[in-house]
Amino acid sequence: MSTSSKTTPVGSWLDRRDLVAEQATAAAADRRVDYVLSSEIDDARARLSAWVVERAEATAKRVGFRWAPSAHAPSVYADLCMAVFASSVVGHPLAVSSQHSDAVVLISPEANHAWRFVHDVARVERNLTFSLPDEFALALWHLEELEHDGFSPGTLEYDFLKADTLGQVIVNAVARRFPEDQARFALDCQQFGFEQGILREIRRKSS
């Protein structure tokens, strides 16, 4: 009576080992390709900020009034509509929120104030309230405008604005709050992917 034991051929194991090594090498190469230098991030943030300021200046020229940061800016849609109307009649600057402008993806609080001016005027002109569906629609419109000006999906500038607009809307919808550190949130979305960046932000405050 003969017995046999089930064995794994050495050659088969070596083949698998080589395959794993090749996959690991390929993954490392992918990481090198996907790696973004800090200087590239800084340049992209600067370009996005320049785009924002340019949009703000163009908007101010079109509507006939500028903006001024204030701790008492309108936070209710009806109040914002009245403030925009008053500025359009009198020409005085529109008050935009000066709060939470330090940890942002743009390069300065001043650039963020300009962004809020663009955001607030667009909200009123497009009749979009502070409801989540309207916030989502406004975020998509901003991204369309950015793409129209040459920053296509996949660019760092597009990724950063997507996180700053659409990403924040999603975080607010799920967690009922906005990211405390907006710059960190945008960088996480770029580094780990949009969805993973949102998940990390939600868990950051939930844990």
C-alpha positions as CSV (number, residue, x, y, z in Angstrom):
1,M,0.0,0.0,0.0
2,S,1.5,3.3,-1.0
3,T,0.9,6.7,0.4
4,S,1.4,10.1,-1.2
5,S,1.6,13.5,0.3
6,K,0.3,16.7,-1.4
7,T,3.2,19.0,-2.0
8,T,3.6,22.4,-3.7
9,P,6.2,22.4,-6.5
10,V,9.1,24.6,-5.7
11,G,9.0,26.1,-9.2
12,S,5.4,27.1,-8.7
13,W,6.1,28.9,-5.4
14,L,9.1,30.7,-7.0
15,D,6.9,31.9,-9.9
16,R,4.4,33.3,-7.4
17,R,7.2,35.0,-5.4
18,D,8.5,36.6,-8.6
19,L,5.0,37.8,-9.5
20,V,4.5,39.3,-6.1
21,A,7.9,41.1,-6.4
22,E,7.0,42.4,-9.8
23,Q,3.7,43.7,-8.4
24,A,5.4,45.4,-5.5
25,T,7.9,47.0,-7.9
26,A,5.1,48.2,-10.1
27,A,3.2,49.6,-7.1
28,A,6.3,51.5,-6.0
29,A,6.7,52.9,-9.5
30,D,3.1,54.0,-9.5
31,R,3.6,55.8,-6.2
32,R,6.6,57.6,-7.7
33,V,4.6,58.6,-10.7
34,D,1.7,59.8,-8.5
35,Y,3.9,61.6,-6.0
36,V,3.4,65.3,-6.0
37,L,6.1,67.6,-4.9
38,S,5.3,70.2,-2.2
39,S,6.5,72.9,-4.7
40,E,3.9,71.7,-7.2
41,I,1.2,71.9,-4.5
42,D,2.3,75.4,-3.6
43,D,2.3,76.5,-7.2
44,A,-1.2,75.0,-7.8
45,R,-2.6,76.8,-4.7
46,A,-1.1,80.0,-6.0
47,R,-2.6,79.6,-9.4
48,L,-6.0,78.7,-8.0
49,S,-5.8,81.8,-5.7
50,A,-4.9,84.0,-8.7
51,W,-7.9,82.6,-10.6
52,V,-10.1,83.3,-7.6
53,V,-8.9,86.9,-7.3
54,E,-9.3,87.4,-11.1
55,R,-12.9,86.1,-10.9
56,A,-13.6,88.4,-7.9
57,E,-12.3,91.4,-9.7
58,A,-14.2,90.6,-12.9
59,T,-17.4,90.1,-10.8
60,A,-16.9,93.4,-9.0
61,K,-16.5,95.2,-12.2
62,R,-19.6,93.6,-13.6
63,V,-21.9,94.2,-10.6
64,G,-20.5,97.6,-9.6
65,F,-19.4,96.9,-6.0
66,R,-16.6,95.1,-4.2
67,W,-16.3,93.2,-1.0
68,A,-15.2,93.7,2.6
69,P,-14.4,91.0,5.2
70,S,-16.7,91.2,8.2
71,A,-17.5,89.1,11.3
72,H,-21.1,90.0,10.8
73,A,-21.6,89.1,7.1
74,P,-25.1,87.7,6.1
75,S,-25.5,84.1,7.0
76,V,-29.2,83.7,6.0
77,Y,-30.2,83.6,2.3
78,A,-32.8,86.4,2.6
79,D,-30.3,88.7,4.3
80,L,-27.7,87.9,1.7
81,C,-30.1,88.8,-1.1
82,M,-30.9,92.1,0.6
83,A,-27.2,92.9,1.1
84,V,-26.4,92.2,-2.5
85,F,-29.3,94.3,-3.7
86,A,-28.3,97.2,-1.4
87,S,-24.7,97.0,-2.6
88,S,-25.9,97.1,-6.2
89,V,-27.9,100.2,-5.6
90,V,-25.5,102.2,-3.4
91,G,-22.2,100.7,-4.5
92,H,-20.8,100.0,-1.1
93,P,-18.8,96.8,-0.6
94,L,-20.6,93.6,0.2
95,A,-19.8,92.2,3.6
96,V,-18.3,88.7,3.3
97,S,-17.4,86.4,6.2
98,S,-14.0,86.9,7.7
99,Q,-14.3,83.8,9.9
100,H,-12.4,80.6,9.3
101,S,-10.2,82.0,6.6
102,D,-6.8,81.0,8.1
103,A,-6.6,77.2,7.4
104,V,-7.8,77.3,3.8
105,V,-6.5,75.8,0.6
106,L,-6.0,79.3,-0.9
107,I,-2.7,81.0,-0.1
108,S,-4.1,83.8,2.1
109,P,-7.2,85.0,4.1
110,E,-7.5,87.8,1.5
111,A,-7.8,85.3,-1.3
112,N,-10.4,83.4,0.6
113,H,-12.4,86.7,1.2
114,A,-12.3,87.2,-2.6
115,W,-13.6,83.7,-3.1
116,R,-16.5,84.2,-0.7
117,F,-17.4,87.3,-2.7
118,V,-17.5,85.3,-5.9
119,H,-19.4,82.5,-4.1
120,D,-22.0,84.8,-2.5
121,V,-22.7,86.9,-5.6
122,A,-23.1,83.7,-7.7
123,R,-25.5,82.2,-5.1
124,V,-27.8,85.2,-5.3
125,E,-27.5,85.6,-9.1
126,R,-28.3,81.9,-9.6
127,N,-31.1,81.9,-7.0
128,L,-29.4,79.1,-5.0
129,T,-30.2,79.0,-1.2
130,F,-28.2,77.4,1.6
131,S,-30.1,74.1,1.2
132,L,-27.9,71.1,0.5
133,P,-29.2,70.5,-3.1
134,D,-28.6,74.2,-3.9
135,E,-25.1,74.0,-2.3
136,F,-24.4,71.0,-4.5
137,A,-25.6,72.8,-7.6
138,L,-23.4,75.9,-6.8
139,A,-20.4,73.7,-6.2
140,L,-20.8,72.0,-9.6
141,W,-21.2,75.5,-11.3
142,H,-17.9,76.7,-9.7
143,L,-16.2,73.6,-11.0
144,E,-17.6,74.1,-14.5
145,E,-16.3,77.7,-14.5
146,L,-12.9,76.5,-13.4
147,E,-12.8,73.9,-16.1
148,H,-14.0,76.5,-18.7
149,D,-11.0,78.6,-17.8
150,G,-8.6,75.8,-18.5
151,F,-8.2,73.8,-15.3
152,S,-9.5,70.4,-16.3
153,P,-10.4,67.5,-13.9
154,G,-7.2,65.8,-12.7
155,T,-5.3,69.0,-12.3
156,L,-4.3,70.0,-8.8
157,E,-6.2,73.2,-9.1
158,Y,-9.4,71.3,-10.0
159,D,-8.8,68.8,-7.2
160,F,-8.4,71.5,-4.6
161,L,-11.5,73.4,-5.7
162,K,-13.5,70.2,-5.8
163,A,-12.6,69.4,-2.2
164,D,-13.3,73.0,-1.2
165,T,-16.7,73.1,-2.7
166,L,-18.3,69.7,-3.5
167,G,-16.2,67.9,-0.8
168,Q,-17.3,70.3,1.9
169,V,-21.0,70.0,0.9
170,I,-20.7,66.2,1.2
171,V,-19.1,66.4,4.6
172,N,-21.8,68.8,5.8
173,A,-24.5,66.5,4.5
174,V,-23.1,63.5,6.3
175,A,-21.5,64.9,9.4
176,R,-23.6,68.1,9.8
177,R,-20.5,70.3,9.9
178,F,-17.8,71.7,7.7
179,P,-14.1,70.7,7.9
180,E,-12.3,72.6,10.7
181,D,-9.0,72.6,8.8
182,Q,-10.0,73.2,5.2
183,A,-6.5,73.1,3.9
184,R,-5.8,69.8,5.5
185,F,-9.1,68.4,4.1
186,A,-8.2,69.6,0.5
187,L,-4.7,68.1,0.7
188,D,-6.1,64.8,2.0
189,C,-8.6,64.6,-0.9
190,Q,-5.7,65.2,-3.3
191,Q,-3.3,62.7,-1.6
192,F,-5.7,59.9,-0.8
193,G,-8.4,60.4,-3.3
194,F,-11.7,62.5,-3.1
195,E,-13.8,59.8,-1.4
196,Q,-11.0,58.7,1.0
197,G,-10.3,62.3,1.9
198,I,-14.0,62.8,2.8
199,L,-14.0,59.6,4.9
200,R,-10.9,60.7,6.8
201,E,-12.4,64.1,7.6
202,I,-15.7,62.5,8.8
203,R,-13.8,60.1,11.0
204,R,-11.4,62.8,12.3
205,K,-14.2,64.5,14.3
206,S,-16.3,61.4,14.9
207,S,-13.6,59.4,16.7
